[in-house]
Amino acid sequence: KSNNILLGPEFEAHVADFGLAKFMIEDNGASECMSSIAGSYGYIAPEYAYTLRIDEKS
């Protein structure tokens, strides 16, 4: 969302909101796959919006 982009003194863009970001590691060191996705509908990955299925691209 445009609200999550901050501009620095030289007008460089910075992403400011990682409120929904998660990185999960299981005890065995493997990464974990999530089975649901969250976010504002107009800003979610298009492939998820069309299929309601998530993968590593989503």
Backbone hydrogen bonds in HBPLUS format (Angstrom, degrees):
<---DONOR---> <-ACCEPTOR-->    atom                        ^
c    i                          cat <-CA-CA->   ^        H-A-AA   ^      H-
h    n   atom  resd res      DA  || num        DHA   H-A  angle D-A-AA Bond
n    s   type  num  typ     dist DA aas  dist angle  dist       angle   num
A0004-ASN N   A0001-LYS O   3.05 MM   3  5.53 154.6  2.12 112.4 119.7     1
A0005-ILE N   A0002-SER O   3.30 MM   3  5.49 166.8  2.32 111.1 112.5     2
A0016-ALA N   A0004-ASN O   2.66 MM  12  5.07 163.9  1.68 159.5 161.9     3
A0006-LEU N   A0014-HIS O   2.76 MM   8  5.05 169.0  1.77 155.0 156.4     4
A0014-HIS N   A0006-LEU O   2.74 MM   8  5.05 141.6  1.89 151.6 159.9     5
A0008-GLY N   A0012-GLU O   2.83 MM   4  5.13 159.0  1.87 144.5 151.4     6
A0011-PHE N   A0008-GLY O   2.89 MM   3  4.93 154.1  1.96 118.0 117.8     7
A0021-ALA N   A0018-PHE O   3.08 MM   3  5.15 150.2  2.17 105.6 114.8     8
A0032-GLU N   A0024-MET O   3.39 MM   8  5.81 151.4  2.48 140.1 139.6     9
A0026-GLU N   A0030-ALA O   2.89 MM   4  5.51 174.8  1.90 170.0 168.4    10
A0029-GLY N   A0026-GLU O   2.90 MM   3  5.36 162.6  1.93 121.6 124.4    11
A0043-TYR N   A0040-SER O   2.82 MM   3  5.41 160.8  1.86 124.7 131.4    12
A0048-TYR N   A0045-ALA O   3.00 MM   3  5.38 130.9  2.25 108.1 121.0    13
A0049-ALA N   A0045-ALA O   3.05 MM   4  6.39 158.6  2.10 153.5 160.3    14
A0050-TYR N   A0046-PRO O   3.02 MM   4  6.24 152.4  2.09 153.0 158.7    15
A0051-THR N   A0047-GLU O   3.18 MM   4  6.10 154.6  2.25 134.5 141.3    16
A0052-LEU N   A0048-TYR O   2.66 MM   4  4.69 150.0  1.75 136.9 143.3    17
A0058-SER N   A0055-ASP O   3.02 MM   3  5.43 137.5  2.21 110.6 121.7    18
